[in-house]
Amino acid sequence: MKKIELNIVALSHSVSHSQNYAIILGEKNGVRRLPIVIGGFEAQAIAVALENMVPNRPLTHDLFRNTLHTFKIKLKEILISDLVDGIFYATLFCEKDGEIEEIDSRTSDALALAVRYECPIYTYEEIMDTAGVILEETEDTESPSAKSDSGKEQPSDKGDGSLNTYSLEELEKLLETVLAEENYERAAKIRDEINRRTKDS
């Protein structure tokens, strides 16, 4: 089956699933998008990596990456390999001593690792035909780090209104505080606000 390479386009609060989030994958050489609903913990894990945040202690996906690195195992690529009853399935392709091993994985975990390894993300043409959508051409195509948002706002929002009252220096300090508290949802909002102001200045 033909494989399609994907990029992470956006991470936002899911409109249809109030307790979950949606990660949007975009076809690298096309206009189709593949939306996948994921849990809050996995959304945080992806957002932390997209925003290049460094937690005080390793998160679960960081621990797994560090373990693979210790045993000289490299994650080469991930494949969203199946879609059954609305549930996506993924496979990790890992290399050790020149041999490739396949490991079954939840799609959200696979994506969290792909971001950390900066490895390619693929799916099959059949899955794109079944679950892919074509968004309007007016859609913003900013980088995933600029559009990622693990809070309840949509990616097009200009930041948390309550953050507007903080100076840039206060935001930097607040970011350090919430990172120390491991409140990564709040940290992502603050980082977005800092990035927005820096870009506008």
N, C-alpha and C positions, 0 to 999 in steps of 0.2 A: 504494500500500500504506500501511496505517496505521502511523504512527511512535509508538514508546513512549519516553518520556523515562526515563533511568536515572540513578542516583546511585551513587557508589563507597561500598560498605558496609564492605568489609574487604579486607585484603591479608595473606596468610599463606603459610606454607610449604605446598607441595602434598603431600597425602598420597599421591596416586597416581603422582606424578612427582618422585622424590627430589631431582633436581637443579634443579627448577623451583619456581615459586611460583604461587599462585592469587589472582586478583583477583576479588572478588565484586561484581557490579553489581546493584542493587536497583531494581525498578520503582517509579517515583516515586509513582504513585497505585495501587499494588497490592501483592500479597504475593509475587510471583514474583522469583526471583533468577537471575542469569545468571553462572555461574562460567566464567572464562577462564584457562587455563594460560599463563603468561608466563615468560620467562627471568629469570635472576638480575640481570643488568644493568638490564633494564627495570623490574624490581621495585624496585631501588635508586633509579632515577630517579623513580619514582612516590612512593616513601616519602619521599624528600628533600623533594619539593614538598608532600606532605600534612603533613609535620612542620614546614614553614616553615624548613627548614635552609638556610643560605647557605654553599655550598662556597667554598673559596679561589679556585678558578678555575671558569669556566662548564663545566657538564657538556654533553654533546652536545645534549640537548633545550633547555637554556638558550641555547646558541649558536644553535640554530635559531629559537627565540623572539626572541632579540635581532636576528637577521638580518631576520626578518619585520617587526619593529618599525622597524628602520632604513629599510626600504623602504616603510614605511607600509602594510603588509599586516596585516589583522586576522583572527584565527581566530574565526569566528562560531559554529561548531558542529562536532561530529564525529558520524559516522553509522557504526555497525557494520552494514554493508550486505549482507553475504553470509556464508554458512556452507557450505563445500564440503569434504567428506571430513574433517570435524572441525576444519577450520581457519577461523578468523574473518577476514573482510576488512573494512577500514574506509576511510572517505573523509573527508578534511578539506575543510570548506567555508570558503574564505578570501575576504575582501572587499578590493578595492583600487579606489579611485576609483569606488565605487558598483557595481562589477561583481563578481559571485560566480564564483569559480573552484573547481573540484573537483580535489583531489589524492589519488591513491591512496596508502594508508599501511598499514603493519602495525598491527594493533589495539593492541598494547602501546605503540607509539610515539605513536599517536593519543591514547591515554589519558594518557600522560605529558605531552603538550602540553595536553590539556584541563584537567588539574589546574593547570597553570601559567597558563592563560588564564581559568580559572574559567568555561569556556564549557559549554553544554549537551551532554549525551551522549545520543544516540538510537540505537534499533535498530528493526527492523520487527517487527510482531506475529507474522509467520510465523517469525522466528528465535526469539522468545520461546516460541512454541508448540513448536518443535523442540528447543531446547536449554535452555529455562528450567526451573527447579525451584521447588517450593513448600516452604519450610522450615517447621518447626513454629512455632506462635505464641509459644512460650516463648523463641525466639531473642532474644538481646540486640540492641537497636537503637541502640547508642551511635553517636556521630559517627565518621566514617571516620578522623579523626586519632587518636582514642582507641583504635580497633580495629586500625589499621594496624600491621603487624609484618613487617619484612623478615628477621627471624631465623627459627629453626627452631621456635619455640614456636607454639602455637595462639593466636588472638586473645584467648581467655578467660583465658590465663595471667596471673599477677600479676607478671610481670617476671622477669628473669634472677636466679636464686638467688644468684649470686656478687655481684650488685650490692647485696644486702641488707646487706653488711658496710660499705658506704660511707656516710658522712654526706652530707647534702644538698649541703653545700659541696664535698665531694670529688667528688660526682657532676657538679657544674657544671664543675669543673676537668677532670675526665676527659672530659666531653663536648667541651670545647674541644680537648683533645689528639687525640681520635679524629677530629674534624672536620678538624683540620690534617693528619692522616694519610689523609684521604679514606676512612675506614673507615665507610661510611654504614650498613651493617648493624648494627654495634656501636652507632653513634650513635643509631639508631632505638630500640634496646633501652634505652639510657641515658635518652633523652628520655621514653620511656614510664614508666620508673621514677620520674623526676622529677615527671612529671605525676600519677602515682598518689599519690605522697607529698603533693604540693601539694593535691590534691583531698581527701585524707584528713585534712589538718591543719585 
